[in-house]
Amino acid sequence: MPGLGRYLAAALAARFASEGMSMAIVLLALQRTGSAAHGAFVLTAWLAPHVLAAPLAGAAAARSRRPRLFQVGALAGFTTAVAALALLLGRAPTPVVLAVAVLGGSCGPMVTGGLSSLVAGLVPDGPARDRAYGWDASTYNAAAVTAPAAVSLVAAFGSAGPAMALLAASGALAAVLAATLSYADPDPGPAHGAPRAGLGAGLAALWRIRELRAVTSATTLAFVGIGALTTTAVLLATTLGSPRGGGVLMTAFALGALTGSLTLGRITSVPPGRLARWAMAATGLALTAAAFTPSLPLTAVAFAAAGVCDGPLLTATLRIRSEYAPARARTQVFTLGAGLKVTAASTGAALVGLAADAPPWILVLAIAALQLAAALLHTAVAARGPARDTAPDAVPDADTGPSTTKPSTTEPSTTGPSAKGPSAGSATTAAGPRTPGAP
């Protein structure tokens, strides 16, 4: 698997920069303006473009004849925006700062889902790719653990400015490493001169392909709760007599998630849909227990258990996107799915702000209920029914109208059925993975 190590290093560096931005922006705004609210506005401008930019970024990446240049350019744009905010926040007019944040946030989908879409071109299909997605998921969790801690440490011994500079340096390292990766040849387009995948191809795939629809709707609902978890952890720790214990709880959750992605997330014998359902349901049960624990140490244990259960969810999600996404819309599916989750998390953070006066244990139970509801939603949407979904490579472009079904360009498996039967991606086979027993 040449290049996978460099990819993981690039992904970790990029996501380190991304995960650290939330804390760094607020700390820098507080330091220079004395107002955390100013930092909240800038952070909103940074996060808001994710869902809007996701389909555009995915379509542009799929159409680019120089994918290396596009990916490296997106990382460079992200890094430049981080560096610019380090210089301008609290010093330049607010509209200028917000504009820079919007431009930098627009590159965010390529840092998350866009990078993950490269794994399919680096690792051959099968268990090796499933394990690679497990490692890829661990970069998110590792960044979630280390980035806030590093930002807080640098800011404590110096200021938030150098902390932002650290994040910019990490983004620059990611761009350099991404430039060394091998990139698949750009898609030559469908046969007979048909239009390339349009801007709506990813959204069409997420809706038409049952497995993608199930995991996207379920994880989006679950992330409304995950987005509310940080604020809720602070409130819960305060009621337990430790106002600063919220960081302990979230660190326990992040460490648990990293452990879960490196252990449970590497189980390739379980179909990814089933693994996703188990992860969401178990996370909900662990958070339910956390709502009733009487002390901070026991609550931290429950949060760590919830993190362990949540860890495999991202791995399962990445596997489902890779297995079911049409080849021409794969990057769009990855970027749009990531954008929806970021937007859902932002919504959850806003909702818990409105409900901050409620008892914290009620908020924790609400977050747990969202995880359990997400598991039920996935079960309902993914349930076998009449075969109404199209084949993976037969999803029409939303901006070009209905199109005729096209055969898959995926090579047939040498271990599957006889060549006399339809291949897994053929026009006559319903959408589904090449792994037997999938949900």
Solvent accessible surface area in square Angstrom, and as a share of the most:
residue,aa,sasa,rsa
1,M,120,0.54
2,P,120,0.75
3,G,8,0.08
4,L,15,0.07
5,G,54,0.52
6,R,102,0.37
7,Y,0,0.00
8,L,35,0.18
9,A,45,0.35
10,A,0,0.00
11,A,0,0.00
12,L,71,0.36
13,A,9,0.07
14,A,1,0.00
15,R,2,0.01
16,F,32,0.13
17,A,0,0.00
18,S,30,0.20
19,E,69,0.31
20,G,0,0.00
21,M,1,0.00
22,S,49,0.31
23,M,73,0.33
24,A,0,0.00
25,I,0,0.00
26,V,46,0.26
27,L,57,0.28
28,L,0,0.00
29,A,0,0.00
30,L,85,0.42
31,Q,100,0.45
32,R,63,0.23
33,T,59,0.34
34,G,59,0.57
35,S,42,0.27
36,A,49,0.38
37,A,59,0.45
38,H,35,0.15
39,G,0,0.00
40,A,49,0.38
41,F,135,0.56
42,V,1,0.00
43,L,31,0.16
44,T,83,0.49
45,A,13,0.10
46,W,7,0.02
47,L,47,0.24
48,A,59,0.46
49,P,11,0.07
50,H,9,0.04
51,V,34,0.20
52,L,133,0.66
53,A,13,0.10
54,A,0,0.00
55,P,31,0.19
56,L,101,0.50
57,A,13,0.10
58,G,0,0.00
59,A,1,0.01
60,A,43,0.33
61,A,18,0.14
62,A,24,0.19
63,R,104,0.38
64,S,23,0.15
65,R,174,0.63
66,R,171,0.62
67,P,32,0.20
68,R,102,0.37
69,L,114,0.57
70,F,61,0.25
71,Q,4,0.02
72,V,32,0.18
73,G,37,0.36
74,A,14,0.11
75,L,2,0.01
76,A,45,0.35
77,G,29,0.28
78,F,3,0.01
79,T,17,0.10
80,T,88,0.51
81,A,7,0.06
82,V,0,0.00
83,A,41,0.32
84,A,25,0.19
85,L,0,0.00
86,A,13,0.10
87,L,118,0.59
88,L,53,0.27
89,L,0,0.00
90,G,31,0.30
91,R,163,0.60
92,A,24,0.19
93,P,90,0.56
94,T,59,0.34
95,P,98,0.61
96,V,69,0.40
97,V,1,0.00
98,L,55,0.27
99,A,53,0.41
100,V,26,0.15
101,A,0,0.00
102,V,64,0.37
103,L,126,0.62
104,G,0,0.00
105,G,0,0.00
106,S,39,0.25
107,C,27,0.16
108,G,3,0.03
109,P,0,0.00
110,M,5,0.02
111,V,0,0.00
112,T,19,0.11
113,G,1,0.01
114,G,0,0.00
115,L,0,0.00
116,S,0,0.00
117,S,11,0.07
118,L,37,0.19
119,V,0,0.00
120,A,16,0.12
121,G,52,0.50
122,L,16,0.08
123,V,2,0.01
124,P,90,0.56
125,D,73,0.38
126,G,24,0.23
127,P,81,0.51
128,A,24,0.19
129,R,28,0.10
130,D,16,0.08
131,R,97,0.35
132,A,1,0.01
133,Y,0,0.00
134,G,0,0.00
135,W,93,0.33
136,D,0,0.00
137,A,0,0.00
138,S,9,0.06
139,T,10,0.06
140,Y,34,0.13
141,N,19,0.10
142,A,21,0.16
143,A,0,0.00
144,A,35,0.27
145,V,28,0.16
146,T,65,0.38
147,A,0,0.00
148,P,37,0.23
149,A,62,0.48
150,A,25,0.19
151,V,0,0.00
152,S,45,0.29
153,L,107,0.53
154,V,46,0.26
155,A,23,0.18
156,A,82,0.63
157,F,175,0.73
158,G,54,0.52
159,S,32,0.21
160,A,2,0.02
161,G,14,0.14
162,P,69,0.43
163,A,0,0.00
164,M,0,0.00
165,A,56,0.43
166,L,67,0.33
167,L,0,0.00
168,A,13,0.10
169,A,61,0.47
170,S,15,0.10
171,G,2,0.02
172,A,44,0.34
173,L,95,0.47
174,A,0,0.00
175,A,11,0.08
176,V,96,0.55
177,L,36,0.18
178,A,0,0.00
179,A,42,0.32
180,T,68,0.40
181,L,3,0.01
182,S,76,0.49
183,Y,36,0.14
184,A,69,0.54
185,D,130,0.67
186,P,47,0.29
187,D,44,0.23
188,P,122,0.77
189,G,18,0.17
190,P,19,0.12
191,A,68,0.52
192,H,191,0.85
193,G,77,0.74
194,A,31,0.24
195,P,79,0.50
196,R,54,0.20
197,A,5,0.04
198,G,0,0.00
199,L,83,0.41
200,G,12,0.12
201,A,3,0.02
202,G,0,0.00
203,L,107,0.53
204,A,15,0.11
205,A,0,0.00
206,L,9,0.04
207,W,176,0.62
208,R,99,0.36
209,I,0,0.00
210,R,27,0.10
211,E,12,0.05
212,L,0,0.00
213,R,45,0.16
214,A,0,0.00
215,V,0,0.00
216,T,17,0.10
217,S,39,0.25
218,A,0,0.00
219,T,1,0.01
220,T,36,0.21
221,L,52,0.26
222,A,1,0.00
223,F,49,0.20
224,V,28,0.16
225,G,0,0.00
226,I,32,0.16
227,G,16,0.16
228,A,10,0.07
229,L,0,0.00
230,T,76,0.44
231,T,52,0.30
232,T,0,0.00
233,A,0,0.00
234,V,65,0.37
235,L,47,0.23
236,L,10,0.05
237,A,0,0.00
238,T,68,0.40
239,T,86,0.50
240,L,51,0.25
241,G,64,0.61
242,S,30,0.20
243,P,92,0.58
244,R,225,0.82
245,G,1,0.01
246,G,2,0.02
247,G,46,0.44
248,V,80,0.46
249,L,0,0.00
250,M,43,0.19
251,T,67,0.39
252,A,16,0.13
253,F,16,0.07
254,A,13,0.10
255,L,87,0.44
256,G,4,0.04
257,A,4,0.03
258,L,39,0.19
259,T,69,0.40
260,G,0,0.00
261,S,0,0.00
262,L,62,0.31
263,T,76,0.44
264,L,71,0.36
265,G,1,0.01
266,R,88,0.32
267,I,65,0.33
268,T,37,0.21
269,S,101,0.65
270,V,25,0.14
271,P,11,0.07
272,P,1,0.01
273,G,2,0.02
274,R,92,0.34
275,L,11,0.05
276,A,0,0.00
277,R,47,0.17
278,W,142,0.50
279,A,5,0.04
280,M,1,0.01
281,A,32,0.25
282,A,34,0.27
283,T,1,0.00
284,G,0,0.00
285,L,116,0.58
286,A,15,0.12
287,L,0,0.00
288,T,45,0.26
289,A,55,0.42
290,A,1,0.00
291,A,8,0.06
292,F,132,0.55
293,T,30,0.17
294,P,107,0.68
295,S,41,0.26
296,L,33,0.16
297,P,94,0.59
298,L,92,0.46
299,T,0,0.00
300,A,16,0.12
301,V,100,0.57
302,A,12,0.09
303,F,0,0.00
304,A,31,0.24
305,A,45,0.35
306,A,0,0.00
307,G,0,0.00
308,V,46,0.26
309,C,29,0.17
310,D,22,0.11
311,G,2,0.01
312,P,3,0.02
313,L,5,0.03
314,L,30,0.15
315,T,0,0.00
316,A,0,0.00
317,T,1,0.00
318,L,1,0.01
319,R,2,0.01
320,I,4,0.02
321,R,8,0.03
322,S,3,0.02
323,E,20,0.09
324,Y,3,0.01
325,A,6,0.04
326,P,7,0.04
327,A,43,0.33
328,R,42,0.15
329,A,3,0.02
330,R,55,0.20
331,T,25,0.14
332,Q,1,0.00
333,V,0,0.00
334,F,0,0.00
335,T,0,0.00
336,L,10,0.05
337,G,1,0.01
338,A,11,0.09
339,G,0,0.00
340,L,48,0.24
341,K,18,0.08
342,V,35,0.20
343,T,49,0.29
344,A,6,0.05
345,A,26,0.20
346,S,40,0.26
347,T,61,0.36
348,G,1,0.01
349,A,47,0.36
350,A,62,0.48
351,L,93,0.46
352,V,8,0.04
353,G,45,0.44
354,L,154,0.76
355,A,42,0.33
356,A,40,0.31
357,D,150,0.78
358,A,33,0.25
359,P,67,0.42
360,P,19,0.12
361,W,109,0.38
362,I,69,0.35
363,L,15,0.07
364,V,0,0.00
365,L,46,0.23
366,A,52,0.40
367,I,5,0.03
368,A,1,0.01
369,A,55,0.43
370,L,51,0.25
371,Q,1,0.00
372,L,57,0.29
373,A,41,0.32
374,A,0,0.00
375,A,8,0.06
376,L,128,0.64
377,L,61,0.30
378,H,3,0.01
379,T,68,0.39
380,A,72,0.56
381,V,35,0.20
382,A,9,0.07
383,A,57,0.44
384,R,154,0.56
385,G,43,0.41
386,P,108,0.68
387,A,82,0.64
388,R,196,0.71
389,D,27,0.14
390,T,37,0.22
391,A,10,0.08
392,P,13,0.08
393,D,18,0.10
394,A,13,0.10
395,V,7,0.04
396,P,18,0.11
397,D,8,0.04
398,A,69,0.53
399,D,85,0.44
400,T,65,0.38
401,G,30,0.29
402,P,131,0.83
403,S,58,0.37
404,T,112,0.65
405,T,72,0.42
406,K,38,0.16
407,P,99,0.62
408,S,24,0.15
409,T,119,0.69
410,T,65,0.38
411,E,145,0.65
412,P,101,0.63
413,S,56,0.36
414,T,139,0.81
415,T,126,0.73
416,G,40,0.38
417,P,118,0.74
418,S,75,0.48
419,A,109,0.85
420,K,197,0.83
421,G,33,0.32
422,P,82,0.51
423,S,42,0.27
424,A,39,0.30
425,G,11,0.10
426,S,21,0.14
427,A,47,0.36
428,T,116,0.67
429,T,42,0.24
430,A,60,0.47
431,A,10,0.08
432,G,17,0.16
433,P,24,0.15
434,R,80,0.29
435,T,49,0.28
436,P,122,0.76
437,G,57,0.55
438,A,16,0.13
439,P,27,0.17
